[in-house]
Amino acid sequence: MPISVFVLICLIGTLHHYIGYKLILTKKALDKVEPKYLFGKYCTKRVLKNLWHFSTACWFGFAALIFMLSIGTTPTKDALIMIVTVIFSVSGWLSSTFRCAKTIYCLTFIFVAGFSAAHI
């Protein structure tokens, strides 16, 4: 059963990413965003995209943790931190590669990965 939960969470993460790009984070949808306070429309769009990618990475990180728990061993602190480091390193690398490093979320992912790796 835990393997099926792992597969389901990976599917949710994939759909979260796909639906976000096709429906929510489109230019037409983001132009409708009207911030009420602070920084204006540009900053609001950047923060929304950053948090969307961060939550997608969290889905895959949660799936990796479920997988680790499903293989039967009790995970150590170092193993859990290594999962966080790998997930955010891969997410940072992919976002910087495919988006030509124009967005700040790749730096956020790499910062989280580096901060996690420092605690191993």
C-alpha positions as CSV (number, residue, x, y, z in Angstrom):
1,M,0.0,0.0,0.0
2,P,2.7,2.6,0.7
3,I,4.1,2.2,-2.8
4,S,0.7,3.0,-4.2
5,V,0.6,6.1,-2.0
6,F,4.1,7.0,-3.4
7,V,2.9,6.6,-7.0
8,L,-0.3,8.6,-6.2
9,I,1.7,11.5,-4.6
10,C,4.1,11.5,-7.6
11,L,1.0,11.7,-9.9
12,I,-0.4,14.6,-7.8
13,G,2.9,16.4,-8.0
14,T,3.1,16.0,-11.8
15,L,-0.5,17.2,-12.2
16,H,0.2,20.1,-9.9
17,H,3.1,21.2,-12.1
18,Y,1.3,20.6,-15.4
19,I,-2.0,22.3,-14.4
20,G,-0.1,25.2,-12.9
21,Y,1.7,25.9,-16.1
22,K,-1.3,25.3,-18.4
23,L,-4.1,27.0,-16.4
24,I,-2.9,29.0,-13.4
25,L,0.5,30.5,-14.3
26,T,-0.4,31.6,-17.8
27,K,0.2,35.1,-18.8
28,K,-3.5,35.7,-19.3
29,A,-4.3,34.5,-15.8
30,L,-1.5,36.4,-14.2
31,D,-2.5,39.6,-15.8
32,K,-5.8,39.4,-13.9
33,V,-3.9,39.4,-10.5
34,E,-4.5,42.7,-8.8
35,P,-2.4,43.0,-5.6
36,K,-4.0,45.1,-2.8
37,Y,-0.8,46.0,-1.0
38,L,2.9,46.4,-1.4
39,F,5.2,46.0,-4.4
40,G,2.7,45.9,-7.2
41,K,1.8,43.4,-9.9
42,Y,5.3,42.4,-10.9
43,C,6.4,41.3,-7.5
44,T,3.1,39.5,-6.9
45,K,3.5,37.4,-10.1
46,R,7.1,36.5,-9.2
47,V,6.1,35.4,-5.7
48,L,3.2,33.4,-7.0
49,K,5.4,31.5,-9.5
50,N,8.1,31.0,-6.9
51,L,5.6,29.5,-4.4
52,W,4.0,27.3,-7.0
53,H,7.3,25.8,-7.9
54,F,8.3,25.4,-4.3
55,S,5.0,23.5,-3.5
56,T,5.6,21.3,-6.5
57,A,9.1,20.4,-5.2
58,C,7.5,19.7,-1.8
59,W,5.1,17.2,-3.4
60,F,8.0,15.2,-4.8
61,G,9.9,15.5,-1.5
62,F,6.9,14.2,0.4
63,A,6.7,11.3,-2.1
64,A,10.4,10.5,-1.6
65,L,9.8,10.4,2.2
66,I,6.8,8.1,1.8
67,F,8.9,5.8,-0.4
68,M,11.7,5.7,2.2
69,L,9.2,4.8,4.9
70,S,7.6,2.1,2.7
71,I,10.8,0.2,2.1
72,G,10.7,-0.9,5.8
73,T,13.7,0.8,7.3
74,T,13.5,3.5,9.9
75,P,15.0,6.6,8.3
76,T,17.7,8.5,10.1
77,K,17.9,12.2,10.4
78,D,20.8,12.2,7.9
79,A,18.8,10.2,5.4
80,L,15.8,12.6,5.6
81,I,18.0,15.6,5.2
82,M,19.7,14.0,2.3
83,I,16.2,13.5,0.6
84,V,15.4,17.2,1.1
85,T,18.9,18.2,-0.3
86,V,18.5,16.0,-3.4
87,I,14.9,17.1,-4.1
88,F,15.7,20.8,-3.9
89,S,19.0,20.4,-5.7
90,V,17.4,18.6,-8.7
91,S,14.5,21.2,-8.6
92,G,17.0,24.1,-8.6
93,W,19.0,22.6,-11.4
94,L,15.9,21.8,-13.6
95,S,14.4,25.3,-13.1
96,S,17.7,27.0,-13.9
97,T,18.2,24.8,-16.9
98,F,14.8,25.0,-18.5
99,R,13.9,28.6,-17.6
100,C,17.3,30.1,-18.5
101,A,17.9,31.2,-14.9
102,K,15.6,34.2,-15.4
103,T,13.6,33.3,-12.3
104,I,14.5,33.6,-8.7
105,Y,13.0,30.3,-7.6
106,C,16.0,28.4,-8.9
107,L,18.2,30.3,-6.4
108,T,15.7,29.6,-3.7
109,F,15.8,25.9,-4.3
110,I,19.6,25.9,-4.4
111,F,19.7,27.9,-1.2
112,V,17.4,25.4,0.6
113,A,19.5,22.5,-0.8
114,G,22.8,24.1,0.4
115,F,21.3,24.9,3.8
116,S,20.1,21.3,4.2
117,A,23.4,19.9,3.1
118,A,25.2,22.0,5.7
119,H,23.3,20.1,8.4
120,I,24.3,16.6,7.4
